[in-house]
Structures are given as C-alpha cells and as structure tokens.
C-alpha cells in the first residue's frame, strides 16, 4: 500500500503479520504438541491422545525422539509467534521531494536495534535498481542505490511481484525521485 501526493510518497511495508505466518505457526504448534503428547504417553504407558494407542510406541528410542521433535517444534513455533507479535520487518519508506529526504523505517527484534531508521538525502540517490533472478526460486527485488552507501532493498525478498509489477513500481519511483533505473 502506498500513499502519494505531489511531493511525498509513503510506501507501507507489511511485516511478519501475514496470514501464511499465522497458519504456519499454528500448524507447527499443533503438530509439536501432538509429537510431545505421543512421547510423554509412551513414557507413562497411558493414552494421552485417545485415537493413538501408546503401546505401539516404545519410549526408548521412539518416545524420546518424538518428545525431542515436540520440544523442538514448540521452540520454533514460539519463535514464529514472537516474530508475529513483534511484527518484525514492518515499517515504511518515505520519500519527501520537498525536503529532499528519504526515510526508511523498519521494526526489528527487541533489543538495541528494535527500531531501524535510515535517513538519506534524495540528491545522494544514484538510481533505482531492479534485480531479477528467474528459475525455480524466482526473485525480483527493488533496490535504491545510494552514493557511497551501497544498495538498500525496498521490497521484501518474499514479496512475489510479477515482472510487470516490479517494473511499474520501479518506473514510478524513479520518475518521482528523478533518477535512472538499472536492471541486474
């Protein structure tokens, strides 16, 4: 989503609060609880899950392995839920032609670098760069090339834009900033 006027362009960036992340975190949580319950029920010799008889699983080695997978899955699921609740990766790109400033803001993980805020002068922007890699793992990323600073990605790596959409976005931004487009 973007907000535009004659002098200001604000591009809102979606973070980790996406439906797919919620689904993966939930599926991983339910699966890991299932593994853990099967491992614990094999240790206790009781059926904690009614549709799965625990007598078929011997505690050593299958029960231990199932418990390990359950605990590992809970850790990974917790990581995903924390990432979703902190909304890591969200933020905005603000291009202000009137003041001649570009501001890039992203939320990170809690700690010293929770708020990532970058500020550049528009006159230091050399170009808008499109990186296209086709194949099984296609990648189309939009970068901003800044003099003496390198490149800064403007789109998420998992944002599946079509070639037409990435070209349109690059053309509009390059026109707004009055800089050339480079394709790699």
C-alpha positions, 0 to 999 in steps of 0.5 A: 500500500502506498500513499502519494501526493505531489511531493511525498510518497509513503510506501507501507511495508507489511511485516511478519503479520501475514496470514501464511505466518499465522497458519504456519505457526499454528500448524507447527504448534499443533503438530509439536504438541501432538509429537510431545503428547505421543512421547510423554504417553509412551513414557507413562504407558497411558493414552494421552491422545485417545485415537493413538494407542501408546503401546505401539510406541516404545519410549526408548528410542521412539518416545524420546525422539518424538518428545525431542521433535515436540520440544523442538517444534514448540521452540520454533513455533514460539519463535514464529509467534514472537516474530508475529507479535513483534511484527518484525520487518514492518515499517515504511519508506518515505520519500519527501521531494520537498525536503529532499529526504528519504526515510526508511523505517523498519521494526526489528527484534527487541533489543538495541536495534528494535527500531531501524531508521535510515535517513538519506538525502534524495540528491545522494540517490544514484538510481533505482535498481531492479534485480531479477533472478528467474528459475525455480526460486524466482526473485525480483527485488527493488533496490535504491542505490545510494552514493557511497552507501551501497544498495538498500532493498525496498521490497521484501525478498518474499514479496512475489511481484510479477515482472510487470509489477516490479517494473511499474513500481520501479518506473514510478519511483524513479520518475518521482525521485528523478533518477535512472533505473538499472536492471541486474 
